Amino acid sequence: MLRYFSLILIASFVIACAKVPITGRKQLNMLPESELMSMSLTNYQTFLSENTVVNASEANAQQVKTVGANMSKAVEKFLATEGQSKRVKNYTWEFNLVQDDVVNAWCMPGGKVVVYTGLLPVAQDETGLAVVMGHEIAHAIARHGNERMSQLLLVQAGGIGLAVAMSDKPKLTQDLFMTAYGVGSILGTLKYSRKHESEADKMGLVFMALAGYNPERAVEFWERMGAMGGSRPPEILSTHPSSDTRISDIQEFLPIAMTYYKPKE
């Protein structure tokens, strides 16, 4: 019986094994993405109902939606050419600007994106928004949240499956989900690892380039973010290597990102 169970476990690892687009990193997604997307729909709508969403007719909200539409189209086209359309299967993209002074943004499975108004002075324009939105979309496409959620279930819920956790420990599971995807404005929640952050930086540069935004502008964006450091750095910077290290890594990857760049007409 133990041997049989081991074979099933090994098979599940093989099935779950996939390669992240652009970086080619091998990963194990141990949770069904479809279940995470279902949770995303519920939690996203709950979040929007409990926060102040900026009216879509306002200029800043329109800008977020414009950049989001450009980015999502470019990402879907790129993944299709790479034979990785399954990464965005059943995605229904949605981009909302939420009134909150926190300097942050996030993307849930299924393409559910929120940008906080506190980020706008740092972004300054469409290209600045493209930097951070490309980064957050990259987290979702790379399924970093799946990896974190798996870890959280293992540590805090005894490694039980997602469906069982939802049934037996619904409140805990909901909290873990929101934590895994960086939702909220409270410092101290579990963040993406440095590996995930660096991967999202690289993928985000390619995504913004494909959408017609100059990836070279990412350097000045992260310089502005780094200048906001101090004792309470912006949420989005809280676990990444120092700003200098991040910018150095971005500059090193820029020649590759620029090969994807076609300026918008």
VENBELHU-V926655 format. One line per field, one symbol per residue. ss: DSSP state (~ for helix, > for strand, _ for the rest). phi: phi as a letter, one per 40 degrees, with the letter a starting at -180 (. if undefined). psi: psi as a letter, one per 30 degrees, with the letter a starting at -180 (. if undefined). Layout:
# VENBELHU-V926655
ss=???
phi=???
psi=???
This chain:
# VENBELHU-V926655
ss=_~~~~~~~~~~~~~~~>>>______>>>____~~~~~~~~~~~~~~~~~~__>_____~~~~~~~~~~~~~~~~~~~~~~~___~~~~_____>>>>>______>>>>___>>>>>~~~~~~~__~~~~~~~~~~~~~~~~__~~~~~~~~~~~~~_____~~~~~~~_~~~~~~~~~~~_____________~~~~~~~~~~~~~~~~~____~~~~~~~~~~~~________~~~_____~~~~~~~~~~~~~~~~_______
phi=.ccccccccccccccccabcdgcgccbbccbcccccccccdcccccdcccbcccdcccdcccccccccccccccccccccccgbcccbcgcbcabbbbcacccaaabcdggcbbbccccccccgadccccccccccccdcccfccccccdcccccbbggcccccccccbccdccccccccbgchbcchccbcccccccccdccccccccccgbcccccccccccccccdgcbcddcbcbcdddccccccccccddccccccbdcc
psi=eeeeeeeeeeeeeeefklkkkefgkkljjfkkeeeeeeeeeeeeeeeefgljkkkffkeeeeeeeeeeeeeeeeeeeeeefgghfffgkgkjkkkkkkjkfkjlllklkggjkkkkfffefeeeaeeeeeeeeeeeeeeeefheeeeeeeeeeeefggglleeeeeeeieeeeeeeeeeeggklgkkflkllleeeeeeeeeeeeeeeefggkjfffeeeefeeeefgbafilkefffgllleeeeeeeeeefeeeefffkjkk.
